[in-house]
């Protein structure tokens, strides 16, 4: 692929100076990797070219694409970061250096100090500039697509770290298109037998429901037109293999409990049309109680917005229907990349900051003095678990892991609020501080005038790294005070 072909494949009109930058980065990279081959036998330059196309599809930022061209130069050639900075400036060199550091992440022993330290650096780098992670994810996605050229052990290693580190990152950044491909491709290598078995179950279910989904699409189109509801498109959506595998584990392999294997997706031009579509659908199809989810009013922590409802069709089959605007759909595929822009003052947009709050919170607690075991425990809870949004009485949303309690919520609002918490109300009703919260709950913390006594029992009900860290800090200081008091009494009695 030539550079002109590459630019044509990216749906974006670059300015002349941006094209010049990309051409300069391309030629520099081509010269740096001259004579180098990939395991596939192709010239090495093919990899950065393909990775740039991947990133350009969702994030056509010339600076990031130039850095992606150069991302392997320091590690695979004799050219230093300093030389790149001299040629391309500190911003691009900083991005390349960040990606180089992320490349050091390797899944060995999860408690190995070097691995833990690299993970710490990875999250700090992401919180400073999310472009580093976007570049790394595009690089990883192309590597996954060409995994077959590597040895079996190397394939397993790369696929495992993809499934355990990079796919969850893509999910947290809201880039569902990348997350889905990374998960399925890696899963096929990590557990071939489970992948094949799940895929067969999926194909069998699709064969049974394919006619039903087509009939439902046709009927929905007729209903919306009759009701005068405007829509852009009605399409089918099939659940991914790895996503189905996780659902089957959750429901003891009972396919009857999974209602979203096949879904119908309706796209509209406006939010008003989304709600109008939902109303029209519920007039004609019986909804399954408890399955209506409004992610437009309360988006998922990664920014995902859509209306979800599950209905019975005319034959008694159960189908999920997703309704969103075309912009919401684009954002569901591109995630944080769809919102990336700087103002003239160089500040990140408010919407971007909201999406990246979780990274900043992770950065705060990971910089604390934690053992490797504590860090990995907190990482698995605060990062690799599904998320929920819980609201304050004023409507401010707090991003928490699934399974979080009132205790976690209180410490997420403010440390002092946790230390002064004497009770809580959830959705207007009195609640225990150990109550597990659900997505969309409104929580009011009842505050004491004096600090309350934090007991060790709180640790058992705290699930976030932040809450656990604050509780442990309190108990540690409390123990120190007690020990100091005992010491003073001992000295007093010895003097007597």
C-alpha positions in Angstrom: 0.0 0.0 0.0 1.3 3.4 -1.0 0.8 6.6 1.0 -1.7 8.0 -1.5 -3.7 4.8 -1.2 -3.6 5.0 2.6 -4.9 8.5 2.6 -7.8 7.6 0.3 -8.8 4.7 2.7 -9.2 7.2 5.6 -12.5 9.0 5.6 -11.1 12.4 6.3 -9.7 15.4 4.4 -6.3 16.3 5.7 -4.9 19.8 5.3 -1.8 20.2 3.1 0.5 20.6 6.1 -1.0 17.4 7.7 -0.4 15.4 4.5 3.2 16.7 4.5 3.7 15.6 8.0 2.3 12.1 7.2 4.5 11.8 4.2 7.6 12.8 6.2 6.8 10.3 8.9 6.1 7.6 6.3 9.4 8.1 4.4 11.3 8.3 7.7 9.8 5.0 8.9 10.4 3.3 5.6 14.1 4.3 5.7 14.4 3.3 9.3 12.9 -0.2 8.8 14.6 -0.8 5.4 15.6 -4.4 5.0 13.5 -5.6 8.0 10.9 -8.3 7.4 7.9 -9.4 9.5 7.3 -13.1 10.3 4.8 -13.1 7.4 7.7 -12.3 5.0 6.3 -8.9 4.2 8.4 -5.7 4.4 8.2 -4.3 8.0 6.7 -1.0 6.7 3.4 -2.9 6.0 2.7 -3.1 9.8 2.8 0.7 10.5 0.9 1.4 7.3 -1.9 -1.0 8.2 -2.0 0.2 11.8 -2.3 3.8 10.6 -5.3 2.8 8.5 -6.9 1.1 11.5 -6.5 4.2 13.7 -7.4 6.6 10.9 -10.8 5.0 10.5 -11.9 6.2 13.9 -9.4 8.9 14.8 -7.9 10.8 11.8 -5.5 13.0 13.9 -2.4 13.7 11.8 -0.1 14.0 14.9 -1.2 10.6 16.3 -1.0 8.9 12.9 2.6 10.3 12.4 3.5 8.9 15.8 1.9 5.6 14.9 4.1 5.4 11.8 7.1 5.9 14.0 6.1 3.8 17.0 8.4 0.8 16.4 11.4 2.9 15.3 13.2 3.3 18.7 12.7 -0.3 19.6 13.6 -2.0 16.3 16.2 0.3 14.8 19.2 2.3 16.0 17.3 5.6 16.0 16.7 7.2 19.4 13.7 9.1 20.8 16.0 12.1 20.9 16.6 11.8 17.1 12.8 11.6 16.6 12.2 14.7 18.8 14.8 16.6 16.7 13.1 15.6 13.5 9.4 15.7 14.5 9.2 17.8 17.6 8.6 16.9 21.3 4.8 16.2 21.0 5.3 13.3 18.5 8.4 12.1 20.2 6.4 12.0 23.5 3.7 9.9 22.0 6.3 7.5 20.5 8.0 7.2 23.8 4.7 6.5 25.6 3.9 3.7 23.1 7.4 2.3 23.5 6.9 2.1 27.3 3.5 0.4 26.9 5.2 -2.2 24.7 7.1 -3.3 27.8 3.8 -4.7 29.3 4.1 -8.5 29.3 1.9 -11.0 31.1 4.3 -13.1 33.1 3.6 -13.6 36.8 0.9 -11.1 37.6 2.6 -10.2 40.9 6.1 -9.8 39.4 7.3 -6.4 40.5 8.4 -5.3 37.0 5.1 -6.2 35.5 3.2 -4.4 38.2 5.4 -1.3 37.7 4.8 -1.4 34.0 1.1 -1.5 34.5 1.3 1.5 36.8 3.2 3.4 34.2 0.6 2.3 31.6 -2.3 3.9 33.4 -0.3 7.0 34.3 0.6 7.4 30.6 -3.1 6.9 29.6 -4.3 9.5 32.0 -1.8 12.0 30.7 -2.5 11.5 27.0 -5.1 9.0 25.8 -3.7 9.2 22.3 -0.8 6.9 23.5 -3.4 4.2 24.3 -5.2 4.7 21.0 -2.0 4.3 19.1 -1.1 1.2 21.1 -4.5 -0.4 20.5 -4.3 0.2 16.8 -0.9 -1.5 16.8 -2.2 -4.4 18.8 -5.2 -4.9 16.6 -3.1 -5.3 13.5 -0.8 -7.7 15.4 -3.8 -9.8 16.3 -4.9 -9.9 12.7 -1.5 -11.3 11.7 -1.0 -13.6 14.7 -1.0 -16.8 12.6 2.5 -16.1 11.4 4.0 -16.5 14.9 4.8 -19.7 16.9 2.1 -21.3 19.1 3.6 -20.1 22.4 4.0 -16.5 21.2 0.4 -16.6 19.8 -0.9 -17.7 23.2 1.1 -15.1 25.1 0.0 -12.2 22.9 -3.6 -13.4 22.8 -3.7 -13.7 26.6 -2.5 -10.2 27.3 -4.8 -8.9 24.6 -7.8 -10.6 26.3 -6.8 -9.6 29.9 -5.3 -6.1 29.3 -6.0 -4.5 25.9 -9.5 -5.6 25.1 -10.8 -4.3 28.5 -9.0 -1.0 27.8 -10.7 -0.7 24.4 -14.0 -1.4 26.2 -13.4 1.2 28.9 -12.5 3.8 26.2 -15.9 2.9 24.6 -14.3 1.7 21.3 -16.7 -1.3 20.9 -15.6 -2.1 17.4 -12.0 -2.7 18.5 -13.0 -4.4 21.8 -15.2 -7.0 20.0 -12.5 -7.9 17.4 -9.7 -8.0 20.0 -11.8 -10.3 22.3 -13.0 -12.7 19.7 -9.6 -13.0 17.9 -7.7 -13.5 21.2 -10.3 -15.9 22.6 -10.0 -18.1 19.6 -6.3 -18.6 20.4 -6.4 -18.6 24.2 -9.1 -21.3 24.5 -9.7 -22.8 21.0 -12.0 -25.5 22.3 -14.3 -23.1 24.2 -14.3 -20.7 21.3 -15.4 -23.4 18.8 -18.1 -24.8 21.2 -19.5 -21.3 21.8 -19.4 -20.5 18.1 -21.4 -23.6 17.3 -24.0 -22.8 19.9 -24.3 -19.2 18.5 -24.6 -20.5 14.9 -27.3 -23.0 15.9 -29.3 -20.2 17.7 -28.9 -17.9 14.7 -30.3 -20.5 12.4 -33.4 -20.9 14.6 -34.0 -17.2 14.9 -32.9 -15.8 11.6 -36.3 -15.8 10.0 -37.9 -14.4 13.1 -35.5 -11.4 13.2 -36.1 -10.6 9.6 -39.9 -10.7 10.1 -39.5 -8.5 13.2 -37.4 -5.9 11.2 -40.1 -5.8 8.5 -42.9 -5.4 11.0 -41.0 -2.7 13.0 -40.5 -0.7 9.8 -44.2 -0.9 9.1 -45.2 0.1 12.6 -42.9 3.1 12.8 -44.0 4.4 9.4 -47.7 3.9 10.4 -47.1 5.7 13.7 -45.3 8.5 11.8 -42.0 8.0 13.7 -38.9 9.0 11.7 -36.0 6.5 11.6 -32.9 6.1 9.4 -32.3 2.4 9.5 -33.4 -1.0 11.0 -30.7 -3.7 11.1 -29.9 -6.9 12.9 -27.1 -7.3 15.4 -25.6 -10.6 16.4 -23.9 -11.2 19.8 -20.1 -11.8 19.6 -18.6 -15.2 20.5 -16.7 -14.0 23.5 -19.6 -12.0 24.8 -21.9 -15.0 24.6 -19.2 -17.2 26.3 -19.2 -14.7 29.3 -23.0 -14.7 29.4 -23.2 -18.5 29.4 -20.7 -18.7 32.3 -23.0 -16.2 34.2 -26.2 -18.2 33.5 -24.8 -21.7 34.0 -24.8 -22.4 30.2 -28.5 -21.9 29.9 -29.2 -20.4 26.5 -32.9 -19.8 27.4 -31.8 -17.1 29.9 -30.0 -15.1 27.2 -32.3 -12.8 25.4 -29.9 -10.7 23.3 -28.2 -13.2 21.1 -30.0 -11.6 18.2 -31.1 -8.0 18.5 -32.7 -5.4 16.2 -31.0 -2.0 16.1 -33.0 1.1 15.1 -31.1 4.3 14.3 -32.7 7.7 14.2 -31.7 11.3 13.7 -32.8 12.6 17.1 -33.2 11.6 20.7 -36.9 12.6 20.5 -37.3 10.0 17.7 -35.6 7.4 19.9 -38.2 7.8 22.6 -41.0 8.0 20.1 -39.8 4.7 18.5 -39.8 3.1 22.0 -43.3 4.2 22.7 -44.6 2.9 19.3 -42.9 -0.5 19.8 -44.4 -0.9 23.3 -47.8 -0.2 21.9 -47.6 -3.1 19.5 -45.3 -5.6 21.3 -45.4 -6.8 24.9 -42.2 -5.8 26.7 -40.4 -8.2 29.0 -40.7 -6.7 32.5 -37.5 -5.4 34.0 -35.6 -5.4 30.7 -36.1 -1.8 29.7 -32.8 0.2 30.1 -32.4 3.9 29.3 -28.7 4.4 28.6 -29.5 7.8 27.0 -30.7 9.4 30.2 -28.0 7.6 32.2 -25.1 6.6 29.8 -22.7 3.7 30.7 -19.5 4.8 32.3 -17.6 4.5 28.9 -20.1 7.0 27.4 -22.3 4.4 25.6 -25.9 5.7 24.9 -28.9 3.7 23.7 -32.4 2.6 24.6 -32.7 -1.2 25.2 -35.9 -3.1 25.5 -36.8 -6.7 25.2 -40.1 -7.8 23.6 -42.1 -10.9 22.7 -42.7 -11.3 19.0 -45.9 -12.7 17.5 -44.7 -16.3 17.9 -43.7 -15.9 21.5 -40.0 -15.5 20.7 -37.9 -13.0 22.7 -35.8 -10.3 21.1 -33.8 -7.3 22.2 -34.3 -4.0 20.5 -31.7 -1.2 20.7 -32.6 2.3 19.7 -30.1 5.1 19.3 -29.3 8.1 17.1 -26.7 7.8 14.3 -24.3 9.9 16.4 -24.8 7.6 19.4 -24.0 4.7 17.1 -20.9 6.3 15.8 -19.8 7.0 19.4 -20.5 3.4 20.4 -18.1 2.2 17.7 -15.4 4.9 18.1 -15.8 5.8 21.8 -13.4 8.3 23.3 -11.9 8.8 19.8 -15.2 10.4 18.7 -14.8 13.1 21.3 -11.1 13.8 21.1 -10.5 17.5 20.3 -8.7 20.4 21.8 -9.9 23.9 22.2 -7.7 26.8 21.1 -6.5 27.0 24.7 -5.2 23.4 24.5 -7.7 22.1 27.0 -9.5 18.8 26.7 -13.2 19.0 26.2 -15.6 18.6 29.2 -17.1 15.5 27.6 -13.7 13.9 27.1 -12.8 14.6 30.8 -16.0 12.8 31.9 -15.0 9.8 29.8 -11.5 9.8 31.3 -12.5 10.3 35.0 -11.9 6.6 35.6 -8.3 6.8 34.4 -7.6 9.8 36.7 -9.1 8.0 39.7 -7.0 4.9 38.9 -3.9 7.1 38.6 -4.6 8.5 42.1 -4.8 5.2 44.0 -2.2 3.4 42.0 0.4 6.0 43.0 -0.2 5.2 46.6 2.1 2.8 48.4 0.6 -0.5 47.7 1.9 -4.0 47.5 1.8 -5.9 44.2 -1.0 -8.0 45.5 -3.1 -5.0 46.5 -2.4 -3.3 43.2 -3.6 -6.3 41.2 -6.6 -6.8 43.4 -7.7 -3.2 43.0 -7.0 -3.2 39.3 -9.2 -6.3 38.7 -12.0 -4.6 40.7 -11.7 -1.0 39.5 -10.8 -1.7 35.9 -11.5 -5.2 34.6 -15.0 -5.4 36.0 -18.2 -4.1 34.4 -19.2 -0.6 35.5 -22.3 1.2 36.7 -23.3 4.8 37.1 -24.7 5.9 40.5 -26.2 9.3 41.0 -25.9 11.9 43.7 -29.2 13.7 44.7 -28.0 16.6 42.5 -27.7 14.3 39.5 -23.9 14.0 39.4 -22.8 10.6 38.1 -20.2 8.4 39.9 -18.5 5.7 37.9 -18.3 2.5 40.1 -17.6 -1.2 39.5 -20.5 -3.6 39.4 -21.1 -4.9 42.9 -20.1 -1.6 44.6 -21.8 -0.6 47.8 -22.9 2.6 49.5 -19.5 2.7 51.2 -17.8 2.8 47.9 -20.1 5.5 46.7 -19.4 7.7 49.8 -15.7 7.6 49.3 -16.0 8.2 45.6 -17.8 11.5 46.4 -15.2 12.7 48.9 -12.9 11.1 51.5 -14.4 13.2 54.3 -17.9 12.1 53.4 -16.9 8.5 53.9 -15.5 9.3 57.3 -18.6 11.2 58.4 -21.2 8.7 57.0 -23.8 7.5 59.5 -26.4 6.2 57.1 -27.8 6.5 53.6 -30.9 6.7 51.4 -31.0 4.8 48.1 -33.8 6.0 45.8 -35.4 7.9 48.7 -35.5 4.9 51.1 -33.3 4.3 54.1 -30.6 1.8 53.4 -27.7 0.0 55.0 -24.3 1.4 54.1 -23.4 -2.2 53.0 -26.2 -2.3 50.3 -25.1 -3.2 46.8 -25.9 -0.5 44.3 -27.5 -0.9 40.9 -27.0 1.2 37.7 -29.0 4.4 38.0 -29.5 4.4 41.7 -29.8 7.8 43.4 -27.8 7.7 46.7 -27.9 10.3 49.5 -25.3 10.0 52.2 -26.5 11.0 55.7 -23.7 12.9 57.3 -22.8 13.1 61.0 -21.5 16.3 62.6 -18.6 14.3 64.1 -16.4 11.7 62.4 -17.9 8.2 62.8 -16.0 5.2 64.0 -14.9 3.2 60.9 -14.8 -0.5 61.7 -12.9 -3.3 60.1 -16.3 -4.7 58.9 -16.4 -1.9 56.3 -13.5 -3.5 54.4 -15.6 -6.6 53.7 -18.2 -4.4 52.0 -15.9 -2.1 50.2 -15.0 -3.1 46.6 -13.2 -0.1 45.1 -9.5 0.4 45.6 -10.2 4.0 46.7 -12.6 3.0 49.5 -10.5 0.1 50.7 -7.3 2.3 50.7 -9.0 5.0 52.7 -10.5 2.5 55.2 -7.1 0.8 55.7 -5.4 4.2 56.1 -7.9 5.1 58.8 -7.5 1.8 60.6 -3.7 2.0 60.4 -3.7 5.5 61.9 -6.2 4.3 64.6 -3.9 1.4 65.5 -0.9 3.7 65.7 -2.8 5.9 68.1 -3.8 2.9 70.2 -0.2 1.6 70.3 1.1 5.1 71.2 -1.4 5.3 74.0 -0.4 1.9 75.4 3.3 2.9 75.2 2.6 6.1 77.2 0.8 4.1 79.9 3.6 1.5 80.1 6.1 4.3 80.6 3.9 5.9 83.3 3.5 2.6 85.3 7.2 1.8 85.0 8.1 5.2 86.5 5.7 4.5 89.4 
